[in-house]
């Protein structure tokens, strides 16, 4: 982990959990300050950090380590899975190592995968009735998905996704593949994985794949020029109308497909056959803030720049106007409020009452605002 990554994790942790010195203001909105030197050892939980591993000699791994911990409160043993890519100067298969997470660790299983792995996740495989690993990566000019069965005699299974070409003259296809979601989102009894292929500097392929894991086959795929990340991509969890909902990020690289342009940020809903049933441009300027689900199924919280109730006007320029909306799983706004400046981070956790969801917004001026589930302001730190 780089120093910059450590700093970011520490900053976010302090911003989220160290809240003190409350006072009441005349307009009934509480104010609070964030103290960065408070001892957090008394808190009744522990913090697990997930970092991106990257260096000049290996390809980026978005999730190099994941912890598997039993759902037993008093359990003191679990396991963690560590992934290691080869270095450029010493090529070898990528290895998945499962180890016991105890004071003294020892190796349980070691599995080679003949890809440069970018991302992966653990899921319950109904076909084999065991926990398996769904991952993605690349080899030469091609992107692949794979399924791996730890502690099994079966070899990893591979699925070709797409291939690309070197456009920027560096002699290789610069591709990244990210796992956005692993879930039986369409309620057919089999798990699906959503993989997003992004060709990076080559700017030629940006595509979303829905893969059924038990058969390791592509259910559908769709070109999506704006960028997708897992903190903006969710199942609507509606068994009658299965779909996924996501907010895309607009890097403005000049890439466009038949449905999207990376000039804009979109809110999009896709049903189980890969058909787009809702698509709305929600921002013109660079806009990377999260989409988060409500504790009540069927609702989400969306930061945006453009009015969701108005048709898109292609003559609009960046307006520096920002909103936060509670929306349904069909994209309909239920409640919309205006924000003073562009939101940078959006997260959910209780405020005072552990049983109630609150929405926290941190803007680019590092002010923090706390709203209840109906977007009524509760507190602020300026």
C-alpha positions in Angstrom: 0.0 0.0 0.0 1.3 3.4 -0.9 1.7 6.2 1.6 -1.0 8.1 -0.2 -3.4 5.2 0.2 -2.7 4.9 3.9 -3.3 8.6 4.3 -6.7 8.4 2.6 -7.9 5.5 4.7 -6.8 7.2 7.9 -8.5 10.5 6.9 -11.8 8.7 6.0 -11.7 6.7 9.3 -11.3 9.8 11.3 -14.0 11.7 9.4 -16.5 8.9 10.0 -16.0 7.7 13.6 -14.5 10.6 15.6 -17.4 13.0 16.2 -17.7 15.0 19.3 -18.3 18.5 20.9 -21.9 18.8 19.9 -23.8 22.1 20.2 -27.3 23.2 19.4 -27.9 26.1 16.9 -30.8 28.4 16.8 -32.2 26.8 13.7 -32.3 23.4 15.4 -29.5 22.0 13.3 -26.8 20.6 15.5 -23.2 21.4 14.9 -20.2 19.2 15.7 -16.5 19.1 15.3 -14.1 16.3 14.4 -11.3 15.7 16.7 -8.4 13.9 15.1 -6.4 13.1 18.3 -9.1 11.0 20.2 -8.2 7.5 21.3 -10.5 5.1 19.4 -9.4 1.9 21.2 -12.6 1.9 23.3 -14.9 1.6 20.2 -16.8 -1.8 20.1 -15.7 -2.9 16.7 -12.5 -3.3 14.7 -11.5 -1.9 11.3 -10.6 -3.9 8.3 -8.9 -2.0 5.4 -9.1 -3.1 1.8 -6.3 -1.6 -0.3 -5.2 -1.5 -3.9 -1.9 -3.2 -4.6 0.1 -1.6 -7.4 3.7 -1.2 -8.4 5.9 -0.7 -11.4 6.6 -4.4 -11.7 3.2 -5.9 -11.3 -0.3 -5.3 -12.7 -2.8 -3.6 -10.4 -4.9 -5.8 -8.1 -8.0 -4.1 -6.9 -8.6 -6.6 -4.1 -5.4 -8.4 -3.2 -6.7 -9.7 0.1 -10.2 -10.7 1.5 -11.0 -11.9 4.9 -13.5 -14.8 5.5 -14.7 -14.7 9.1 -17.3 -17.0 10.7 -20.6 -15.4 11.6 -20.0 -16.4 15.2 -19.4 -13.6 17.6 -17.0 -15.5 19.9 -15.0 -17.1 17.1 -11.3 -16.2 17.1 -10.4 -18.0 13.9 -11.2 -17.5 10.3 -9.3 -17.4 7.0 -8.0 -14.9 4.5 -7.3 -15.2 0.9 -4.2 -13.5 -0.6 -3.6 -13.1 -4.4 -0.2 -12.5 -5.9 0.5 -11.6 -9.5 3.9 -12.3 -11.1 6.4 -9.6 -11.6 7.3 -8.5 -15.1 10.9 -9.8 -14.9 9.8 -13.2 -13.4 6.6 -14.4 -15.0 4.6 -17.2 -13.4 0.9 -18.0 -12.8 -1.1 -15.8 -10.4 -1.6 -17.6 -7.1 -4.6 -17.7 -4.7 -3.5 -18.6 -1.2 -6.0 -19.3 1.6 -4.5 -19.0 5.1 -5.9 -19.3 8.6 -6.4 -15.9 10.2 -5.0 -16.7 13.6 -2.0 -15.5 15.6 0.0 -18.2 13.8 -1.0 -18.6 10.1 -0.4 -21.6 7.9 -1.3 -22.3 4.3 -4.6 -24.2 3.6 -4.6 -24.1 -0.2 -2.6 -22.6 -3.0 -4.1 -22.4 -6.5 -2.4 -21.1 -9.7 -4.4 -19.0 -12.2 -2.8 -18.5 -15.6 -3.9 -14.8 -15.9 -2.8 -11.5 -14.6 -5.6 -11.1 -12.1 -7.2 -7.7 -11.6 -10.2 -8.4 -9.3 -12.1 -11.2 -7.6 -14.8 -12.1 -5.0 -16.0 -15.0 -3.0 -19.5 -16.4 -3.7 -21.7 -19.5 -3.0 -21.7 -21.8 -6.0 -25.0 -23.6 -6.1 -23.9 -26.1 -8.8 -21.0 -27.4 -6.7 -22.5 -26.5 -3.3 -19.4 -24.8 -2.0 -17.8 -21.5 -1.7 -15.9 -20.5 -4.9 -13.9 -17.5 -6.3 -15.1 -15.5 -9.2 -12.4 -13.3 -10.7 -11.3 -11.4 -13.8 -8.0 -10.5 -15.5 -6.1 -10.4 -18.7 -3.5 -12.4 -20.7 -1.8 -10.7 -23.7 -4.4 -9.0 -25.7 -7.5 -10.6 -24.1 -9.7 -10.1 -21.0 -11.1 -13.2 -19.2 -13.4 -14.1 -16.3 -12.6 -17.2 -14.3 -14.0 -19.4 -11.5 -11.8 -21.1 -9.0 -12.8 -23.8 -6.4 -10.5 -23.7 -3.3 -9.7 -27.0 -1.7 -11.0 -28.8 -4.7 -9.3 -31.0 -7.3 -11.0 -29.1 -10.2 -8.9 -26.9 -12.3 -9.9 -23.2 -12.7 -12.4 -22.5 -15.5 -11.9 -19.6 -17.9 -14.3 -17.5 -20.0 -13.1 -15.2 -22.8 -14.7 -11.8 -22.5 -13.1 -9.6 -25.2 -9.8 -8.5 -26.8 -8.2 -5.2 -27.7 -5.3 -3.6 -29.5 -2.4 -1.4 -28.6 -3.4 2.2 -29.6 -1.0 4.3 -27.6 2.3 2.7 -28.9 3.5 1.2 -25.6 3.5 -2.3 -27.1 0.7 -3.8 -25.0 -3.1 -3.7 -24.4 -3.6 -1.7 -21.3 -6.7 -3.3 -19.9 -8.3 -3.3 -16.4 -11.1 -5.6 -15.5 -13.2 -4.9 -12.3 -15.7 -7.0 -10.5 -18.7 -4.8 -9.7 -21.2 -7.2 -8.2 -21.6 -10.9 -7.5 -25.2 -11.9 -6.7 -28.2 -13.8 -8.0 -29.7 -10.5 -9.1 -32.4 -12.1 -11.4 -33.5 -14.7 -8.8 -33.0 -17.7 -11.1 -31.1 -19.7 -8.5 -27.7 -19.1 -10.0 -25.1 -16.4 -9.2 -24.2 -13.7 -11.7 -21.0 -11.6 -11.8 -20.8 -8.2 -13.4 -17.4 -7.5 -14.9 -16.4 -4.1 -16.4 -13.6 -4.1 -18.9 -11.8 -0.7 -19.3 -9.0 -0.4 -21.7 -7.4 2.5 -19.8 -4.9 4.6 -21.8 -5.9 2.9 -25.1 -9.5 4.2 -24.8 -11.0 1.6 -27.2 -13.1 -0.8 -25.1 -15.3 0.0 -22.1 -17.8 -2.8 -21.7 -20.1 -4.4 -19.0 -20.5 -8.2 -19.0 -23.1 -10.1 -17.0 -21.7 -13.6 -16.5 -23.6 -16.6 -15.0 -21.0 -18.3 -12.8 -22.4 -21.8 -12.5 -22.3 -22.3 -16.3 -19.6 -19.7 -16.8 -21.3 -18.1 -19.7 -22.1 -14.5 -20.8 -25.8 -13.7 -20.3 -25.4 -10.3 -21.9 -22.9 -7.5 -22.5 -23.2 -3.8 -23.2 -20.8 -1.0 -24.2 -20.7 1.7 -21.6 -18.3 4.6 -22.2 -18.5 6.3 -18.8 -16.6 4.5 -16.1 -18.2 2.1 -13.6 -17.1 1.2 -10.0 -18.5 -1.1 -7.4 -19.5 1.7 -5.0 -22.0 3.0 -7.6 -23.4 -0.3 -8.9 -26.2 -2.3 -7.2 -29.0 -4.9 -7.7 -32.4 -3.4 -7.2 -33.3 -6.7 -5.4 -36.7 -6.8 -7.0 -37.7 -10.5 -7.8 -40.6 -9.3 -10.0 -38.6 -6.9 -12.0 -34.9 -7.9 -11.7 -32.5 -5.2 -12.7 -29.3 -3.4 -11.8 -28.9 0.3 -11.1 -25.7 2.3 -11.3 -24.2 5.8 -11.5 -21.4 6.2 -14.0 -18.4 8.6 -13.8 -17.5 10.9 -16.7 -13.7 11.1 -17.4 -14.2 13.1 -20.6 -11.8 11.1 -22.7 -13.9 11.6 -25.9 -15.2 8.0 -25.9 -18.7 7.4 -27.1 -20.9 4.4 -27.9 -24.5 4.0 -29.2 -26.0 4.6 -25.8 -23.5 6.7 -23.8 -20.8 9.4 -24.0 -18.1 9.7 -21.4 -18.7 13.5 -21.4 -21.6 12.9 -19.0 -22.4 11.1 -15.8 -25.5 8.9 -16.0 -28.0 7.2 -13.8 -28.9 3.9 -15.6 -31.1 0.9 -14.9 -30.7 -2.3 -16.9 -33.1 -5.3 -16.7 -32.1 -8.9 -16.8 -31.7 -9.3 -20.5 -29.3 -6.3 -20.9 -32.0 -3.9 -22.0 -31.7 -0.3 -20.8 -35.0 0.8 -19.3 -33.9 4.1 -17.7 -31.0 6.4 -18.7 -30.7 9.9 -17.4 -27.8 12.4 -17.7 -27.2 13.7 -14.1 -24.0 15.7 -14.4 -22.0 17.6 -16.9 -18.8 18.3 -15.0 -16.5 15.6 -13.5 -18.7 13.9 -10.9 -17.5 10.8 -9.1 -19.5 10.8 -5.9 -21.2 7.6 -4.8 -24.6 6.1 -5.2 -25.7 4.3 -2.0 -28.7 2.1 -1.1 -31.3 2.9 1.5 -31.9 0.6 4.4 -35.4 0.3 3.0 -35.3 -2.0 -0.1 -36.2 -0.3 -3.4 -34.7 3.2 -2.6 -31.3 4.8 -3.2 -29.5 8.1 -2.4 -28.1 9.9 -5.5 -26.0 13.1 -5.7 -26.4 14.9 -9.0 -26.0 18.2 -10.8 -29.0 18.3 -13.2 -32.7 18.3 -12.2 -34.0 14.7 -12.5 -37.5 15.9 -13.5 -36.4 18.0 -16.5 -35.4 16.7 -20.0 -31.7 17.0 -20.8 -30.7 20.2 -22.6 -27.5 19.7 -24.7 -26.8 23.4 -24.6 -26.3 23.5 -20.9 -22.9 24.3 -19.5 -21.5 23.3 -16.1 -23.8 25.1 -13.7 -22.2 24.5 -10.3 -25.6 23.5 -8.8 -25.8 20.3 -6.8 -28.5 18.2 -5.4 -29.1 15.1 -3.3 -32.1 12.9 -4.0 -33.8 9.9 -2.5 -34.9 7.9 -5.5 -36.9 4.7 -6.2 -35.4 1.6 -7.9 -37.0 2.9 -11.1 -35.2 6.2 -10.9 -38.1 8.3 -9.8 -37.1 11.1 -7.3 -39.0 10.9 -4.0 -37.3 13.9 -2.3 -34.6 16.3 -3.6 -32.6 18.9 -1.6 -30.0 21.3 -2.8 -26.4 21.3 -1.6 -24.1 24.2 -1.0 -21.2 22.8 -3.0 -20.2 19.7 -4.9 -20.3 16.5 -2.8 -17.0 14.5 -2.6 -18.0 11.5 -0.4 -21.4 10.0 0.5 -21.9 7.3 3.1 -24.5 5.8 5.4 -24.3 5.1 9.1 -26.5 5.9 12.2 -26.4 9.3 13.9 -27.2 9.1 17.6 -29.9 6.5 17.1 -28.4 3.1 16.1 -31.6 1.8 14.5 -32.1 4.7 12.1 -30.2 5.3 8.9 -28.5 8.7 8.3 -26.8 10.0 5.2 -23.5 11.8 5.5 -22.2 14.1 2.8 -18.7 15.5 2.7 -18.2 18.3 0.2 -15.1 19.6 -1.5 -14.7 22.3 1.2 -14.5 19.3 3.7 -17.8 20.3 5.4 -19.9 17.4 6.6 -23.7 17.3 6.6 -25.8 14.7 8.3 -29.3 14.0 6.9 -32.0 11.6 8.1 -33.5 8.9 5.8 -36.0 11.5 4.4 -33.2 14.0 3.8 -34.0 16.3 6.7 -30.8 18.0 8.0 -29.7 16.7 11.4 -26.3 18.1 12.0 -23.3 19.8 10.3 -19.6 20.3 10.8 -18.1 23.3 9.1 
